[in-house]
Amino acid sequence: MTAHVGTMSVDGTPISQADMARIEAEEVLHSEQQRRAVRVVAAAATDVDDARMLLSILGLGDEVVTSARAEMVEPVKHSRKRRVAA
């Protein structure tokens, strides 16, 4: 997604640590948004062919679908337990 090698940009200027952190955070956010889009399409599609067509229109390839599926089957970890009202 980004065009950087090490800490140098394409035009040879250095990239700061803050910019590198921002770029990495944007890549993580973009991946998360793609996985969410896959889940929304899967929930709204009428059948497999409809889902494939919609995913193709959005430009979401097999690697994104695979990643979203893996995320869905992993158990959800909660940091706090919910209390039941008495």
N, C-alpha and C positions, 0 to 999 in steps of 0.2 A: 504494500500500500504506500509506503514512503520510499523515497529515492535517496537514501543516505547510506554511506559506507563508513562504519566506525563513527567518528565524530566530525566528519567533513561532509558538507552538502555537495550536491552535484556540481555547483560552480566553484568548489574548492574553498569556500568560506567555512570557518569552524562553526559547529553547532554547540550551543551552550548546554550544560547539564539540565537547566530548567526546560529548554526547548526539547531535549531528548525525553525528559519525563512527560512533557505534554504530548509529544508524538506517541509515546507508548500508551499513555492513558486514552488517547483518541482511538488508537487501534483496538484496545480492549473494549471500549464503548461501542465501536462499530461492529465488532464481532458479536457482542451481546445483543445489539439491536437486530442483527441479522437472524440470530437464533430465536429471538422473540417473534420476528416476522414469520418464521417457519411455523412456529406453534400457532399463531393466529390464522395463517392460511390453512393449516391442517384442521383446525377446529371449524373453520367456515366452509371448507370444500365439501361438495356433495358426494364426491367419490375420488378414487385415486387419480383418475385421468384429469379431473378438475384441479386437484391439488398440484399435479405435475405442471399443468398449463400455467396456473397462477404463479408457482415458484419460478418457472422459466421466464415469465413476464417480468418478475421482480429481479431476475438475474441471480437467483440464489441457487448455487450449484450443489452437487452431491456432498461435498465436504461440509458445507454449512448444515445440510439436512442431517447428516451423520452426527455432527456435533450436537445439534439440537436434540436428536433422539437419545444420545448418550446422556445428556443432561437431564432428560425427562425420566429415565429409568434409575438414575442415582438417587439414593435416599436423601430426603431433605433433612439437613441438620439444623436444629433450632438451638440457639444459645441459651434461651430461657424457656423453662417449662411453663405452660399455661395452667393457671389455677382454675378449678371448677368452682363456680359460686355455690355456696351452701344454702 
